[in-house]
């Protein structure tokens, strides 16, 4: 009897992992020289000017069509940049372009691993199972809000005032770096569950002993901690922009207790900021233009007297973001790949099947 084993085209995930994620604003475009596949470079060029980056890069959940948890700041993210002018993050536009980056990178990683394209059906399944999930992640909510305000107060403010973007970008990276380093140094983060509200460690330190060239060597190893997290499914009751009312509703819902690794956020972002600072120090001036965020209405400018509108649903992170549209992103990916395959001569110019993916595309 012949047993045929079909290959499993799914990323490995862990069921106990809630997979929370959010986005930060990058100052440099992707370094195309770091990628070997021409196909990947073609895709990255399409999102070259988009500075919004996912953290962590949850391509595994998106490609598999399995749920994750979007971090939701409890208050609108706004910062005064002049005496009579404030800048506010528009959550819908911010997430739309953040998702664009996430889907493009999912397509790239999936092709590298499985040589198959990302499917819109999987993306929709992932978002349908994700958009009504909520978890209390106060420290991450506060810190990501601080990261975004740091960008507004440095890079965006410098752009509006025609000031030096290099100096502003350096200040921005240092502000984010300082927050990450403080969290790592303190080695503590708040958890809020129905059972407890307490501070727990981000990691444990262990002394590992080795032998190298007949000598005993001791090294400190850092092991990330899994932290408890209550995940609430609000698909039946929905989101309410009033935080107090939202918390009252949570008392009527039984959460699912799972876990996550908070160290990933701070460790990954710290590494990104250190790399950026190194590039800035080396004289790299290829700064992403902050005008992208204004032109795409990702950041809204408001007069001081208009700040009352921040109380409206428009700037609240407590909604299901039904307006997010993934189909144009998937179509953009297909069009980019079709043009690439045509240029390389892999397919005939009259071919309409944009999903074909020749494996010899290095």
RAHUFEN-V531575 format. One record per residue. N is the residue number from 0. PSI is psi in radians with two decimals (999 if undefined). BURIAL is + if it has 16 or more other C-alpha atoms within 10 Angstrom, else -. Layout:
# RAHUFEN-V531575
N;PSI;BURIAL + N;PSI;BURIAL
This chain:
# RAHUFEN-V531575
0;2.30;- + 1;2.18;- + 2;2.10;- + 3;2.09;- + 4;2.02;- + 5;2.40;- + 6;2.50;- + 7;1.95;- + 8;1.17;- + 9;2.55;- + 10;2.52;- + 11;2.24;- + 12;2.93;- + 13;2.18;- + 14;-0.46;- + 15;-0.16;- + 16;2.09;+ + 17;-0.33;+ + 18;0.91;+ + 19;2.64;+ + 20;2.81;+ + 21;-2.76;+ + 22;2.65;+ + 23;3.02;+ + 24;2.13;+ + 25;2.70;+ + 26;-0.32;+ + 27;2.57;+ + 28;2.87;+ + 29;2.48;+ + 30;1.73;- + 31;-0.43;- + 32;-0.25;- + 33;-0.08;- + 34;2.30;- + 35;-0.57;- + 36;2.19;- + 37;-0.61;- + 38;-0.77;+ + 39;-0.77;+ + 40;-0.70;+ + 41;-0.71;+ + 42;-0.75;+ + 43;-0.56;+ + 44;-0.51;- + 45;-0.44;- + 46;0.40;+ + 47;-0.60;+ + 48;-0.13;+ + 49;2.00;+ + 50;-0.03;+ + 51;2.14;+ + 52;2.38;+ + 53;2.59;+ + 54;2.15;+ + 55;2.97;+ + 56;1.51;+ + 57;0.97;+ + 58;-0.47;+ + 59;-0.80;+ + 60;-0.72;+ + 61;-0.86;+ + 62;-0.68;+ + 63;-0.31;+ + 64;0.53;+ + 65;2.57;+ + 66;2.66;+ + 67;-3.03;+ + 68;2.12;+ + 69;2.24;+ + 70;2.34;+ + 71;1.83;+ + 72;2.47;+ + 73;-0.30;+ + 74;2.71;+ + 75;2.58;+ + 76;1.89;+ + 77;2.69;+ + 78;2.39;+ + 79;2.12;+ + 80;-0.24;+ + 81;3.06;- + 82;-0.71;- + 83;0.32;- + 84;2.31;- + 85;2.71;+ + 86;2.36;+ + 87;2.40;+ + 88;2.23;+ + 89;1.86;+ + 90;-0.73;+ + 91;-0.84;+ + 92;-0.69;+ + 93;-0.82;+ + 94;-0.63;+ + 95;-0.80;+ + 96;-0.45;+ + 97;-0.72;+ + 98;-0.59;+ + 99;-0.84;+ + 100;-0.77;+ + 101;-0.75;+ + 102;-0.67;+ + 103;-0.78;+ + 104;-0.53;+ + 105;-0.76;+ + 106;-0.76;+ + 107;-0.88;+ + 108;-0.64;+ + 109;-0.71;+ + 110;-0.71;+ + 111;-0.60;- + 112;-0.72;- + 113;-0.21;- + 114;0.71;- + 115;2.61;+ + 116;2.80;+ + 117;2.40;+ + 118;2.40;+ + 119;-0.56;+ + 120;-0.69;- + 121;-0.68;+ + 122;-0.81;+ + 123;-0.69;+ + 124;-0.74;+ + 125;-0.84;+ + 126;-0.67;+ + 127;-0.58;+ + 128;-0.10;+ + 129;-0.64;+ + 130;-0.38;+ + 131;0.17;+ + 132;2.48;+ + 133;2.43;+ + 134;2.47;+ + 135;1.90;+ + 136;1.06;+ + 137;-0.82;+ + 138;-0.73;- + 139;-0.67;+ + 140;-0.80;+ + 141;-0.76;- + 142;-0.74;+ + 143;-0.62;+ + 144;-0.70;+ + 145;-0.66;+ + 146;-0.77;+ + 147;-0.69;+ + 148;-0.59;+ + 149;-0.69;+ + 150;-0.80;+ + 151;-0.75;+ + 152;-0.23;+ + 153;-1.27;+ + 154;-0.87;+ + 155;-0.75;+ + 156;-0.72;+ + 157;-0.69;+ + 158;-0.80;+ + 159;-0.50;- + 160;0.14;- + 161;0.70;- + 162;3.04;- + 163;2.06;- + 164;-0.48;+ + 165;-0.84;+ + 166;-0.73;- + 167;-0.70;+ + 168;-0.64;+ + 169;-0.76;+ + 170;-0.75;+ + 171;-0.88;+ + 172;-0.64;+ + 173;-0.66;+ + 174;-0.80;+ + 175;-0.74;+ + 176;-0.75;+ + 177;-0.70;- + 178;-0.79;+ + 179;-0.77;+ + 180;-0.64;- + 181;-0.76;- + 182;-0.75;+ + 183;-0.67;+ + 184;-0.76;- + 185;-0.50;- + 186;0.87;- + 187;2.46;+ + 188;2.52;+ + 189;2.39;+ + 190;2.47;+ + 191;1.81;+ + 192;2.97;+ + 193;-0.32;- + 194;-0.53;- + 195;2.79;- + 196;1.91;- + 197;2.96;- + 198;2.38;- + 199;2.93;- + 200;2.58;+ + 201;-0.55;+ + 202;2.83;+ + 203;2.55;- + 204;2.35;- + 205;2.50;- + 206;2.03;- + 207;2.35;- + 208;2.33;- + 209;2.89;- + 210;2.13;- + 211;2.09;- + 212;0.85;- + 213;0.26;- + 214;2.50;- + 215;2.26;- + 216;2.38;- + 217;2.34;- + 218;2.58;- + 219;2.18;- + 220;2.50;- + 221;2.15;- + 222;2.03;- + 223;2.51;- + 224;2.47;+ + 225;2.21;+ + 226;2.42;+ + 227;2.55;+ + 228;2.26;+ + 229;2.17;+ + 230;2.13;+ + 231;2.35;+ + 232;1.96;+ + 233;0.39;+ + 234;-0.48;- + 235;-0.63;- + 236;-0.40;- + 237;3.13;- + 238;2.60;+ + 239;2.28;+ + 240;-0.37;+ + 241;1.98;- + 242;-0.70;- + 243;-0.76;- + 244;-0.64;- + 245;-0.75;+ + 246;-0.61;- + 247;-0.69;- + 248;-0.61;- + 249;-0.49;+ + 250;-0.33;- + 251;-0.02;- + 252;2.32;- + 253;2.06;- + 254;2.86;+ + 255;2.14;- + 256;2.02;+ + 257;-2.73;+ + 258;2.95;+ + 259;2.98;+ + 260;1.68;+ + 261;-0.45;+ + 262;-0.57;+ + 263;-0.72;- + 264;-0.91;+ + 265;-0.65;+ + 266;-0.81;- + 267;-0.78;- + 268;-0.64;+ + 269;-0.76;+ + 270;-0.72;- + 271;-0.78;+ + 272;-0.66;+ + 273;-0.69;- + 274;-0.72;- + 275;-0.76;+ + 276;-0.63;+ + 277;-0.77;- + 278;-0.68;- + 279;-0.73;+ + 280;-0.53;- + 281;-0.01;- + 282;0.23;- + 283;2.08;- + 284;0.31;- + 285;0.99;- + 286;2.36;+ + 287;2.31;+ + 288;2.12;+ + 289;-0.27;+ + 290;-0.46;- + 291;-0.75;- + 292;-0.54;+ + 293;-0.77;- + 294;-0.63;- + 295;0.09;- + 296;0.51;+ + 297;-0.61;+ + 298;2.22;+ + 299;2.35;+ + 300;2.37;+ + 301;2.53;+ + 302;2.70;- + 303;-0.65;- + 304;-0.23;- + 305;0.03;- + 306;-0.28;- + 307;-0.43;- + 308;-0.25;- + 309;-0.31;- + 310;-0.15;- + 311;2.92;- + 312;-0.41;- + 313;-0.65;- + 314;0.19;+ + 315;2.48;+ + 316;-0.03;+ + 317;1.28;+ + 318;2.99;+ + 319;-0.03;+ + 320;0.93;+ + 321;-0.35;- + 322;-0.28;- + 323;2.32;- + 324;1.98;- + 325;-0.37;+ + 326;-0.76;- + 327;-0.56;- + 328;-0.81;+ + 329;-0.71;+ + 330;-0.67;- + 331;-0.70;+ + 332;-0.81;+ + 333;-0.74;+ + 334;-0.75;+ + 335;-0.76;+ + 336;-0.67;+ + 337;-0.78;+ + 338;-0.66;- + 339;-0.82;+ + 340;-0.61;+ + 341;-0.81;- + 342;-0.58;- + 343;-0.17;- + 344;0.28;- + 345;-0.47;- + 346;2.73;+ + 347;2.59;- + 348;-0.37;- + 349;-0.05;- + 350;2.32;- + 351;-0.14;- + 352;1.58;- + 353;-0.14;+ + 354;-0.07;+ + 355;2.43;+ + 356;1.48;+ + 357;2.36;- + 358;-0.28;- + 359;0.98;- + 360;0.38;- + 361;999;-
